[in-house]
Amino acid sequence: MVQKIVKYGNSHAVVIPAELSARHGLQAGSLVKIMEENGRLVLCPVEVVPRLSDDQQAFVRDLYGKRSAVFKKLAE
């Protein structure tokens, strides 16, 4: 399949057909990594795992400490 490169601000963009997007789980807002391998451009989906801030991690530790029995029971 041949796609045209279009101007997008100061950059360039390529439209990914809906069928390919769906097949690879891509949608508007999806993140992809663009690499060059052996003279070719390669586009790969990227899954980002959100991280908790230090305050959020402290909150979770505190909550788990106070409610660990409840969480263990829910896990059964």
mmCIF file of the C-alpha atoms, coordinates in Angstrom:
data_MODEL
# 
_entry.id   MODEL 
# 
loop_
_atom_site.group_PDB 
_atom_site.id 
_atom_site.type_symbol 
_atom_site.label_atom_id 
_atom_site.label_alt_id 
_atom_site.label_comp_id 
_atom_site.label_asym_id 
_atom_site.label_entity_id 
_atom_site.label_seq_id 
_atom_site.pdbx_PDB_ins_code 
_atom_site.Cartn_x 
_atom_site.Cartn_y 
_atom_site.Cartn_z 
_atom_site.occupancy 
_atom_site.B_iso_or_equiv 
_atom_site.pdbx_formal_charge 
_atom_site.auth_seq_id 
_atom_site.auth_comp_id 
_atom_site.auth_asym_id 
_atom_site.auth_atom_id 
_atom_site.pdbx_PDB_model_num 
ATOM 1  C CA . MET A 1 1  ? 0.000   0.000   0.000  1.00 0.00 ? 1  MET A CA 1 
ATOM 2  C CA . VAL A 1 2  ? 1.284   3.473   -0.823 1.00 0.00 ? 2  VAL A CA 1 
ATOM 3  C CA . GLN A 1 3  ? 0.546   6.435   1.453  1.00 0.00 ? 3  GLN A CA 1 
ATOM 4  C CA . LYS A 1 4  ? 1.356   10.086  0.880  1.00 0.00 ? 4  LYS A CA 1 
ATOM 5  C CA . ILE A 1 5  ? 3.439   12.041  3.386  1.00 0.00 ? 5  ILE A CA 1 
ATOM 6  C CA . VAL A 1 6  ? 1.708   15.303  4.308  1.00 0.00 ? 6  VAL A CA 1 
ATOM 7  C CA . LYS A 1 7  ? 2.948   18.462  6.029  1.00 0.00 ? 7  LYS A CA 1 
ATOM 8  C CA . TYR A 1 8  ? 1.854   18.670  9.674  1.00 0.00 ? 8  TYR A CA 1 
ATOM 9  C CA . GLY A 1 9  ? 3.065   21.925  11.259 1.00 0.00 ? 9  GLY A CA 1 
ATOM 10 C CA . ASN A 1 10 ? 6.868   21.820  11.016 1.00 0.00 ? 10 ASN A CA 1 
ATOM 11 C CA . SER A 1 11 ? 6.837   18.026  10.692 1.00 0.00 ? 11 SER A CA 1 
ATOM 12 C CA . HIS A 1 12 ? 5.457   15.391  8.353  1.00 0.00 ? 12 HIS A CA 1 
ATOM 13 C CA . ALA A 1 13 ? 2.720   12.812  8.875  1.00 0.00 ? 13 ALA A CA 1 
ATOM 14 C CA . VAL A 1 14 ? 1.530   9.583   7.270  1.00 0.00 ? 14 VAL A CA 1 
ATOM 15 C CA . VAL A 1 15 ? -2.068  8.411   7.538  1.00 0.00 ? 15 VAL A CA 1 
ATOM 16 C CA . ILE A 1 16 ? -2.400  4.860   8.864  1.00 0.00 ? 16 ILE A CA 1 
ATOM 17 C CA . PRO A 1 17 ? -5.421  3.178   7.266  1.00 0.00 ? 17 PRO A CA 1 
ATOM 18 C CA . ALA A 1 18 ? -8.221  2.205   9.683  1.00 0.00 ? 18 ALA A CA 1 
ATOM 19 C CA . GLU A 1 19 ? -7.834  -1.520  8.934  1.00 0.00 ? 19 GLU A CA 1 
ATOM 20 C CA . LEU A 1 20 ? -4.142  -1.509  9.918  1.00 0.00 ? 20 LEU A CA 1 
ATOM 21 C CA . SER A 1 21 ? -4.826  0.650   12.965 1.00 0.00 ? 21 SER A CA 1 
ATOM 22 C CA . ALA A 1 22 ? -7.525  -1.743  14.173 1.00 0.00 ? 22 ALA A CA 1 
ATOM 23 C CA . ARG A 1 23 ? -5.388  -4.816  13.505 1.00 0.00 ? 23 ARG A CA 1 
ATOM 24 C CA . HIS A 1 24 ? -2.595  -3.411  15.669 1.00 0.00 ? 24 HIS A CA 1 
ATOM 25 C CA . GLY A 1 25 ? -4.799  -1.904  18.390 1.00 0.00 ? 25 GLY A CA 1 
ATOM 26 C CA . LEU A 1 26 ? -4.015  1.688   17.459 1.00 0.00 ? 26 LEU A CA 1 
ATOM 27 C CA . GLN A 1 27 ? -6.408  4.583   17.823 1.00 0.00 ? 27 GLN A CA 1 
ATOM 28 C CA . ALA A 1 28 ? -6.225  8.362   18.007 1.00 0.00 ? 28 ALA A CA 1 
ATOM 29 C CA . GLY A 1 29 ? -3.879  9.197   20.877 1.00 0.00 ? 29 GLY A CA 1 
ATOM 30 C CA . SER A 1 30 ? -1.994  5.869   20.770 1.00 0.00 ? 30 SER A CA 1 
ATOM 31 C CA . LEU A 1 31 ? 1.746   6.125   21.280 1.00 0.00 ? 31 LEU A CA 1 
ATOM 32 C CA . VAL A 1 32 ? 4.171   4.640   18.759 1.00 0.00 ? 32 VAL A CA 1 
ATOM 33 C CA . LYS A 1 33 ? 7.938   4.381   18.584 1.00 0.00 ? 33 LYS A CA 1 
ATOM 34 C CA . ILE A 1 34 ? 9.598   5.235   15.264 1.00 0.00 ? 34 ILE A CA 1 
ATOM 35 C CA . MET A 1 35 ? 12.966  3.624   14.573 1.00 0.00 ? 35 MET A CA 1 
ATOM 36 C CA . GLU A 1 36 ? 15.286  3.276   11.640 1.00 0.00 ? 36 GLU A CA 1 
ATOM 37 C CA . GLU A 1 37 ? 16.427  -0.284  10.951 1.00 0.00 ? 37 GLU A CA 1 
ATOM 38 C CA . ASN A 1 38 ? 18.554  -1.213  7.941  1.00 0.00 ? 38 ASN A CA 1 
ATOM 39 C CA . GLY A 1 39 ? 17.550  1.955   6.100  1.00 0.00 ? 39 GLY A CA 1 
ATOM 40 C CA . ARG A 1 40 ? 13.823  1.456   6.775  1.00 0.00 ? 40 ARG A CA 1 
ATOM 41 C CA . LEU A 1 41 ? 11.454  3.317   9.059  1.00 0.00 ? 41 LEU A CA 1 
ATOM 42 C CA . VAL A 1 42 ? 9.756   0.994   11.534 1.00 0.00 ? 42 VAL A CA 1 
ATOM 43 C CA . LEU A 1 43 ? 6.724   2.034   13.575 1.00 0.00 ? 43 LEU A CA 1 
ATOM 44 C CA . CYS A 1 44 ? 5.886   0.032   16.740 1.00 0.00 ? 44 CYS A CA 1 
ATOM 45 C CA . PRO A 1 45 ? 3.046   0.471   19.245 1.00 0.00 ? 45 PRO A CA 1 
ATOM 46 C CA . VAL A 1 46 ? 4.211   1.485   22.725 1.00 0.00 ? 46 VAL A CA 1 
ATOM 47 C CA . GLU A 1 47 ? 2.367   0.610   25.908 1.00 0.00 ? 47 GLU A CA 1 
ATOM 48 C CA . VAL A 1 48 ? 3.033   3.071   28.700 1.00 0.00 ? 48 VAL A CA 1 
ATOM 49 C CA . VAL A 1 49 ? 2.546   1.918   32.269 1.00 0.00 ? 49 VAL A CA 1 
ATOM 50 C CA . PRO A 1 50 ? 1.532   4.870   34.432 1.00 0.00 ? 50 PRO A CA 1 
ATOM 51 C CA . ARG A 1 51 ? 3.668   5.446   37.512 1.00 0.00 ? 51 ARG A CA 1 
ATOM 52 C CA . LEU A 1 52 ? 2.500   6.723   40.856 1.00 0.00 ? 52 LEU A CA 1 
ATOM 53 C CA . SER A 1 53 ? 4.039   9.825   42.361 1.00 0.00 ? 53 SER A CA 1 
ATOM 54 C CA . ASP A 1 54 ? 5.870   9.503   45.686 1.00 0.00 ? 54 ASP A CA 1 
ATOM 55 C CA . ASP A 1 55 ? 2.807   10.914  47.490 1.00 0.00 ? 55 ASP A CA 1 
ATOM 56 C CA . GLN A 1 56 ? 0.515   8.424   45.756 1.00 0.00 ? 56 GLN A CA 1 
ATOM 57 C CA . GLN A 1 57 ? 2.842   5.530   46.602 1.00 0.00 ? 57 GLN A CA 1 
ATOM 58 C CA . ALA A 1 58 ? 2.880   6.616   50.263 1.00 0.00 ? 58 ALA A CA 1 
ATOM 59 C CA . PHE A 1 59 ? -0.918  6.793   50.261 1.00 0.00 ? 59 PHE A CA 1 
ATOM 60 C CA . VAL A 1 60 ? -1.204  3.267   48.823 1.00 0.00 ? 60 VAL A CA 1 
ATOM 61 C CA . ARG A 1 61 ? 1.316   1.862   51.333 1.00 0.00 ? 61 ARG A CA 1 
ATOM 62 C CA . ASP A 1 62 ? -0.560  3.533   54.195 1.00 0.00 ? 62 ASP A CA 1 
ATOM 63 C CA . LEU A 1 63 ? -3.936  2.314   52.937 1.00 0.00 ? 63 LEU A CA 1 
ATOM 64 C CA . TYR A 1 64 ? -2.649  -1.229  52.439 1.00 0.00 ? 64 TYR A CA 1 
ATOM 65 C CA . GLY A 1 65 ? -1.120  -1.185  55.919 1.00 0.00 ? 65 GLY A CA 1 
ATOM 66 C CA . LYS A 1 66 ? -4.450  -0.193  57.432 1.00 0.00 ? 66 LYS A CA 1 
ATOM 67 C CA . ARG A 1 67 ? -6.638  -2.442  55.285 1.00 0.00 ? 67 ARG A CA 1 
ATOM 68 C CA . SER A 1 68 ? -4.397  -5.400  54.387 1.00 0.00 ? 68 SER A CA 1 
ATOM 69 C CA . ALA A 1 69 ? -6.865  -7.939  55.804 1.00 0.00 ? 69 ALA A CA 1 
ATOM 70 C CA . VAL A 1 70 ? -9.626  -6.585  53.556 1.00 0.00 ? 70 VAL A CA 1 
ATOM 71 C CA . PHE A 1 71 ? -7.396  -6.724  50.482 1.00 0.00 ? 71 PHE A CA 1 
ATOM 72 C CA . LYS A 1 72 ? -6.313  -10.288 51.271 1.00 0.00 ? 72 LYS A CA 1 
ATOM 73 C CA . LYS A 1 73 ? -9.940  -11.343 51.671 1.00 0.00 ? 73 LYS A CA 1 
ATOM 74 C CA . LEU A 1 74 ? -10.891 -9.687  48.358 1.00 0.00 ? 74 LEU A CA 1 
ATOM 75 C CA . ALA A 1 75 ? -8.042  -11.527 46.637 1.00 0.00 ? 75 ALA A CA 1 
ATOM 76 C CA . GLU A 1 76 ? -9.451  -14.937 47.596 1.00 0.00 ? 76 GLU A CA 1 
# 
